[in-house]
Amino acid sequence: MLGIEDSVYEVLRSVEADSDFTIVAMAVDKGDHLHLVVKFKPSLSAEQVVRRLKSYSTYRLWEREAAHLKVFYWKRRVLWAKGYFVGTVGAVSESVVLDYVRNQAA
């Protein structure tokens, strides 16, 4: 059986496959939050991308990992915190951002 971190990666990739954006890189940082680099068209807002990632992945992870998630989220079928941070690549190069995200899993 896959660990929850592997399930999160797989589910996020499945959301990406059904969407109009590309996840370039992702890493779990100390088990409590994700770092993602996502490319999307200007016709989408960052809010739309985040909302889709959070809502679809919550539903799909509860389908796959209900037994594990009930231990931590026993009152409601929640998963993600309400907030998020979005930044754009521009002040630094894309390779610097990608290196940063990839190093979060180390």
Backbone torsions as a table, in degrees:
resi	resn	phi	psi	omega
1	MET	NA	140.4	179.5
2	LEU	-72.4	151.1	173.0
3	GLY	-75.5	165.2	-178.0
4	ILE	-61.5	-36.5	179.1
5	GLU	-62.2	-43.3	177.3
6	ASP	-63.6	-39.4	177.7
7	SER	-63.4	-40.3	177.9
8	VAL	-60.6	-47.0	178.9
9	TYR	-59.8	-46.7	-178.9
10	GLU	-63.4	-42.9	-179.4
11	VAL	-66.6	-42.3	177.9
12	LEU	-62.7	-37.5	175.9
13	ARG	-65.3	-36.0	178.1
14	SER	-69.1	-36.0	175.5
15	VAL	-65.0	-43.4	178.0
16	GLU	-58.3	-42.3	-178.3
17	ALA	-62.6	-27.4	-179.5
18	ASP	-97.3	13.8	-171.6
19	SER	-131.2	175.1	179.4
20	ASP	-102.7	40.0	175.8
21	PHE	-143.9	165.9	-178.8
22	THR	-124.9	129.4	173.1
23	ILE	-87.4	112.4	-176.9
24	VAL	-82.1	-39.1	179.8
25	ALA	-154.3	150.4	174.7
26	MET	-152.9	148.8	179.1
27	ALA	-154.9	143.4	174.0
28	VAL	-89.8	128.3	-178.8
29	ASP	-100.5	108.5	177.5
30	LYS	52.2	28.9	173.1
31	GLY	75.2	2.6	-176.5
32	ASP	-122.0	-6.9	173.9
33	HIS	-159.4	164.9	-177.1
34	LEU	-108.9	149.5	167.9
35	HIS	-116.4	127.8	178.5
36	LEU	-129.0	142.9	166.5
37	VAL	-113.1	118.6	-174.4
38	VAL	-126.5	133.2	174.2
39	LYS	-104.8	133.7	177.0
40	PHE	-150.3	159.6	-178.4
41	LYS	-70.8	153.2	178.1
42	PRO	-62.3	-15.6	178.4
43	SER	-72.5	-14.0	174.9
44	LEU	-102.9	148.5	173.4
45	SER	-97.4	159.1	176.0
46	ALA	-59.8	-37.5	178.8
47	GLU	-60.3	-42.4	178.9
48	GLN	-62.6	-42.1	-179.6
49	VAL	-65.4	-48.0	-179.6
50	VAL	-63.0	-44.4	179.3
51	ARG	-58.6	-44.3	179.9
52	ARG	-65.1	-46.2	179.2
53	LEU	-59.1	-46.5	-177.2
54	LYS	-68.9	-47.6	-175.0
55	SER	-70.1	-47.3	-179.0
56	TYR	-66.2	-41.4	-178.3
57	SER	-69.2	-34.3	176.5
58	THR	-60.3	-49.4	-179.6
59	TYR	-59.6	-48.2	-176.3
60	ARG	-69.2	-36.9	178.0
61	LEU	-68.6	-37.6	176.7
62	TRP	-65.2	-32.8	175.6
63	GLU	-64.6	-39.8	-174.4
64	ARG	-87.5	-36.5	-167.3
65	GLU	-123.1	28.8	-174.9
66	ALA	-55.7	-43.6	-178.1
67	ALA	-60.0	-42.5	179.9
68	HIS	-72.2	-43.7	-175.8
69	LEU	-69.7	-30.0	179.4
70	LYS	-60.8	-26.5	178.9
71	VAL	-64.4	-37.5	-175.3
72	PHE	-99.0	-31.5	-174.9
73	TYR	-123.5	64.9	-170.3
74	TRP	-78.0	-17.6	-177.9
75	LYS	-88.1	-42.2	-174.3
76	ARG	-140.0	161.1	176.1
77	ARG	-85.5	72.5	177.6
78	VAL	-112.6	170.0	175.8
79	LEU	-151.2	-51.4	-173.7
80	TRP	-96.5	152.5	172.5
81	ALA	-69.0	161.0	-178.2
82	LYS	-68.6	-33.6	-175.1
83	GLY	-90.6	170.9	175.1
84	TYR	-162.3	162.6	176.2
85	PHE	-118.9	135.7	175.9
86	VAL	-127.8	131.9	173.2
87	GLY	-132.7	159.6	178.8
88	THR	-108.3	154.5	175.2
89	VAL	-84.5	126.1	-178.2
90	GLY	-177.9	-49.2	-179.8
91	ALA	-71.6	-26.5	175.3
92	VAL	-128.1	167.9	-178.1
93	SER	-76.3	158.7	178.1
94	GLU	-60.0	-35.9	-179.6
95	SER	-64.9	-34.1	177.0
96	VAL	-65.9	-44.1	179.1
97	VAL	-63.7	-45.6	179.4
98	LEU	-61.6	-43.0	177.2
99	ASP	-61.0	-42.6	179.2
100	TYR	-59.3	-49.9	-178.0
101	VAL	-63.5	-45.6	-179.1
102	ARG	-63.4	-30.3	179.6
103	ASN	-78.6	-10.7	179.1
104	GLN	-69.1	-27.7	-179.0
105	ALA	-80.5	-13.2	-176.5
106	ALA	-75.0	NA	NA
